[in-house]
Structure formats: C-alpha cells, structure tokens
Amino acid sequence: MSLVLVRKTHEFAAVVCDERCRIENRNGGLIRTEDGYQKLIVLRPDMVVGVTGLLAPSQVLRHRLLKFFHANYTHPDLFDRLQDEISAELRTLFKSFSSVLSEVHLSDFIAIVLVGVDQQQKIRCICWNSESAPDFHAVEYFDDFVCLGNDLAVTHAQLLLSLRNPYLGPAESLLELELVAHEVAKKYPECVSPSGLSFLINPGLRSQKIAVDA
C-alpha cells in the first residue's frame, strides 16, 4: 500500500494518488518496488475511485468496477450503485484471497475511496479499508481530509495536513495535497512514489486530471 489523499468540501473535492507498487513475498518482505501503477480510476468528470493495496485484488477490482460502470453509467443513482457494488466486490475478493494470502497481507488487503457527485448533486466521499474486513463497511466522510495507504505514510500525511490551512479553495487545496504527497515520498521513498495523479472535482468548473511529477 502507498498513499491516497482526499480533501472534500461541499463545494469541491481534490484527490491525489501516488504510483508506487510494492512487490512482496508471502511474509510481507519487500522484493522490489515498481512505479507507474494507476491507482486513480476516473469514471467521469465528477466521479473517481482511488485504490491502493495488494496488486492482485486491486487489479481485479479495477476491472470489475470498470465493467460495472459501463453497464450502469446511465443510471441517475450511479453513485449509490457503485457504493453497493464496491462493498459487495470487496467481500467477494477477500473471501477468494483469504485462502492464499498470509495474515500480513490480509491486514493490508486494500483501501478504497469513492469520490463524486450523487443523484442529489452532493459531493460525497466513501471509504473502505481492511480494518473492517470481512464485512467491509462503507464509511462516509464529510468536510475533511482523508488519508489511505501505508501506515507510516498515512501517519506522516495526517501530521502534515493538520498543520495546513483548512480554508483553501479548490486549486490551492489540490496543490497542497500534491505538496504533502511529495513530502511523504521524500520521507518514505520505499512506500510512496514522487510521481502520481491528481484530480479535482469542482461542479462549478470542469474537473481536471493532472500528472504530478517529482
């Protein structure tokens, strides 16, 4: 796992994901790291999914969510449908992988955030993580920062964000998350890559997907 950062308000949501993938042995020991892994799934200009965790279940989930989206994208309640689908898929995936993964890996199985505009035109932020396995209860966050991923990286990101200005606008908030991600990458380069992707959901303007370089 590495790092996914979100800042959500009632007016906008900013999302930043790094691109680091850790390849580990069965006991959780690091074999190698790879960059360029796409953790941000952009479904439409006002809806994204951030995924971090073990590579195999993350890839399976990504494929299934894209398939589900293409079959359901015309429904006005797409956000709620996706929330239910993610919860169901996580339970299925955890059950499937439980017999082949160690406890070390199951404890860091996956973390997901769904950010987007719902049927009532409200910006919402829903999260899932391995702490709620095997049920994977969805947790909704309101106007707040959300940090998901590696424990060390998340703890440092939370510390940095606690010292930042919580009243910034959309573009400034996105830049701030990018700066925090860079600082975390410098401190924990084995967990977080210096490159990644950013996305801004701003119903008042056109949403933006931005590459973040070192």
C-alpha positions as CSV (number, residue, x, y, z in Angstrom):
1,M,0.0,0.0,0.0
2,S,1.2,3.5,-0.6
3,L,-0.8,6.8,-0.5
4,V,-4.2,8.3,-1.5
5,L,-5.1,11.7,-0.2
6,V,-8.5,13.4,-0.4
7,R,-9.8,16.8,0.6
8,K,-13.6,17.0,0.3
9,T,-15.9,20.0,1.0
10,H,-19.5,20.7,0.0
11,E,-18.2,22.7,-3.0
12,F,-15.3,20.6,-4.3
13,A,-13.1,17.5,-3.8
14,A,-9.4,17.2,-4.5
15,V,-7.8,13.7,-4.9
16,V,-4.1,12.8,-5.1
17,C,-2.7,9.3,-5.6
18,D,0.9,8.1,-5.9
19,E,2.0,5.4,-8.4
20,R,4.2,3.1,-6.2
21,C,3.5,-0.7,-6.1
22,R,5.3,-2.9,-3.6
23,I,6.0,-6.4,-4.8
24,E,6.3,-8.6,-1.6
25,N,6.9,-12.2,-0.7
26,R,4.3,-14.2,1.2
27,N,5.5,-12.9,4.6
28,G,5.3,-9.3,3.7
29,G,9.0,-8.8,2.9
30,L,9.8,-6.4,0.1
31,I,11.1,-7.9,-3.2
32,R,11.0,-4.8,-5.3
33,T,9.0,-1.6,-6.0
34,E,7.5,-0.5,-9.3
35,D,6.2,2.8,-10.3
36,G,3.6,3.8,-13.0
37,Y,0.7,1.9,-11.3
38,Q,-2.6,3.6,-12.0
39,K,-4.4,3.9,-8.7
40,L,-6.9,6.6,-9.8
41,I,-9.9,5.4,-11.8
42,V,-11.6,8.3,-13.5
43,L,-15.1,7.2,-14.3
44,R,-16.4,10.6,-15.4
45,P,-15.6,14.3,-14.7
46,D,-17.4,14.3,-11.4
47,M,-16.6,10.7,-10.1
48,V,-13.4,8.9,-9.3
49,V,-12.2,5.9,-7.4
50,G,-8.8,5.7,-5.6
51,V,-7.5,2.2,-4.9
52,T,-4.4,1.2,-3.0
53,G,-3.4,-2.2,-1.5
54,L,-2.3,-5.6,-2.8
55,L,-1.7,-5.6,-6.5
56,A,-3.7,-8.7,-7.5
57,P,-7.0,-7.8,-5.7
58,S,-6.7,-4.2,-6.7
59,Q,-6.4,-5.1,-10.4
60,V,-9.3,-7.5,-10.2
61,L,-11.4,-4.8,-8.5
62,R,-10.4,-2.2,-11.1
63,H,-11.5,-4.5,-13.9
64,R,-14.9,-5.3,-12.3
65,L,-15.6,-1.7,-11.4
66,L,-15.0,-0.5,-15.0
67,K,-17.3,-3.3,-16.3
68,F,-19.9,-2.3,-13.8
69,F,-19.6,1.4,-14.7
70,H,-20.1,0.7,-18.4
71,A,-23.2,-1.3,-17.6
72,N,-24.7,1.3,-15.3
73,Y,-23.4,4.7,-16.2
74,T,-26.7,6.0,-17.5
75,H,-28.5,5.5,-14.1
76,P,-29.1,8.7,-12.1
77,D,-28.2,6.8,-8.9
78,L,-24.9,5.6,-10.2
79,F,-23.0,6.8,-7.1
80,D,-25.2,4.7,-4.7
81,R,-25.0,1.8,-7.1
82,L,-21.2,2.0,-7.1
83,Q,-21.1,2.2,-3.3
84,D,-23.1,-1.0,-3.0
85,E,-21.1,-2.7,-5.8
86,I,-17.7,-1.9,-4.2
87,S,-18.9,-3.3,-0.8
88,A,-20.1,-6.5,-2.4
89,E,-16.9,-6.9,-4.5
90,L,-14.6,-6.4,-1.6
91,R,-16.4,-9.1,0.4
92,T,-16.1,-11.5,-2.5
93,L,-12.5,-10.7,-3.2
94,F,-11.5,-11.0,0.5
95,K,-13.1,-14.4,0.7
96,S,-11.4,-15.5,-2.5
97,F,-8.0,-14.4,-1.5
98,S,-8.1,-15.4,2.2
99,S,-7.1,-18.9,1.5
100,V,-3.9,-18.0,-0.4
101,L,-2.7,-14.8,1.4
102,S,-0.8,-14.6,4.8
103,E,-2.2,-12.6,7.7
104,V,0.4,-9.9,7.0
105,H,-1.1,-9.3,3.6
106,L,-4.7,-9.7,4.6
107,S,-4.2,-6.9,7.2
108,D,-3.2,-4.6,4.4
109,F,-5.5,-6.1,1.8
110,I,-7.0,-3.0,0.2
111,A,-8.2,0.6,0.8
112,I,-10.6,2.4,-1.5
113,V,-12.2,5.8,-1.7
114,L,-15.1,6.7,-3.9
115,V,-15.5,10.4,-4.5
116,G,-18.1,12.0,-6.7
117,V,-21.4,13.7,-7.2
118,D,-24.6,11.7,-6.2
119,Q,-28.2,11.9,-7.5
120,Q,-28.9,14.9,-5.3
121,Q,-25.9,16.7,-6.8
122,K,-24.0,16.5,-3.5
123,I,-20.3,15.8,-3.4
124,R,-19.7,12.7,-1.3
125,C,-16.7,10.7,-0.1
126,I,-17.0,7.0,0.8
127,C,-14.1,4.8,2.1
128,W,-13.4,1.2,2.7
129,N,-10.3,-0.4,4.3
130,S,-9.1,-3.8,5.6
131,E,-9.8,-2.9,9.2
132,S,-13.5,-3.6,8.5
133,A,-12.8,-7.0,6.8
134,P,-14.5,-9.3,6.0
135,D,-17.7,-7.1,6.1
136,F,-16.1,-4.0,4.6
137,H,-18.5,-1.5,5.9
138,A,-18.5,1.8,3.9
139,V,-17.6,4.9,5.9
140,E,-18.7,8.3,4.7
141,Y,-16.5,11.3,5.3
142,F,-17.9,14.8,5.2
143,D,-15.8,18.1,5.1
144,D,-12.5,16.6,6.0
145,F,-9.1,15.3,4.8
146,V,-8.9,11.5,4.1
147,C,-5.6,9.6,4.0
148,L,-5.4,6.0,2.9
149,G,-2.4,3.6,2.3
150,N,0.8,2.6,4.1
151,D,0.5,3.2,7.9
152,L,3.8,5.2,8.1
153,A,2.9,7.3,5.1
154,V,-0.7,7.9,6.3
155,T,0.5,9.0,9.8
156,H,3.0,11.5,8.3
157,A,0.5,12.8,5.8
158,Q,-2.1,13.4,8.6
159,L,0.5,15.3,10.6
160,L,1.4,17.5,7.7
161,L,-2.2,18.2,6.8
162,S,-3.0,19.1,10.4
163,L,-0.6,22.0,10.1
164,R,-2.1,23.3,6.8
165,N,-4.7,25.9,6.1
166,P,-8.1,24.1,6.0
167,Y,-9.9,27.0,4.2
168,L,-8.1,26.9,0.9
169,G,-10.0,27.0,-2.4
170,P,-10.2,24.1,-5.0
171,A,-6.9,24.8,-6.9
172,E,-5.0,25.6,-3.8
173,S,-6.2,22.5,-2.0
174,L,-5.2,20.3,-4.9
175,L,-1.7,21.9,-4.9
176,E,-1.5,21.4,-1.1
177,L,-2.3,17.7,-1.3
178,E,0.4,17.4,-4.0
179,L,3.0,19.1,-1.8
180,V,2.1,16.8,1.1
181,A,2.4,13.7,-1.1
182,H,5.9,14.9,-2.2
183,E,7.0,15.4,1.4
184,V,5.7,12.0,2.4
185,A,7.5,10.5,-0.6
186,K,10.8,12.1,0.5
187,K,10.4,10.7,4.0
188,Y,9.2,7.2,2.9
189,P,10.6,6.6,-0.6
190,E,10.2,2.8,-0.2
191,C,6.4,3.3,0.2
192,V,5.4,6.3,-1.8
193,S,6.5,7.4,-5.3
194,P,7.4,11.1,-6.1
195,S,5.0,10.9,-9.1
196,G,1.3,10.4,-9.3
197,L,-2.0,11.7,-10.5
198,S,-4.3,14.5,-9.2
199,F,-8.0,15.1,-9.9
200,L,-10.2,18.0,-9.0
201,I,-14.0,17.6,-8.8
202,N,-15.4,21.1,-9.0
203,P,-19.0,21.1,-10.2
204,G,-18.7,24.9,-10.9
205,L,-15.9,24.3,-13.3
206,R,-14.6,21.5,-15.5
207,S,-12.9,18.8,-13.4
208,Q,-9.2,18.3,-14.1
209,K,-6.9,15.4,-14.2
210,I,-3.2,16.3,-13.6
211,A,0.0,14.4,-13.7
212,V,2.2,15.0,-10.7
213,D,5.9,14.8,-11.3
214,A,8.9,14.7,-8.9
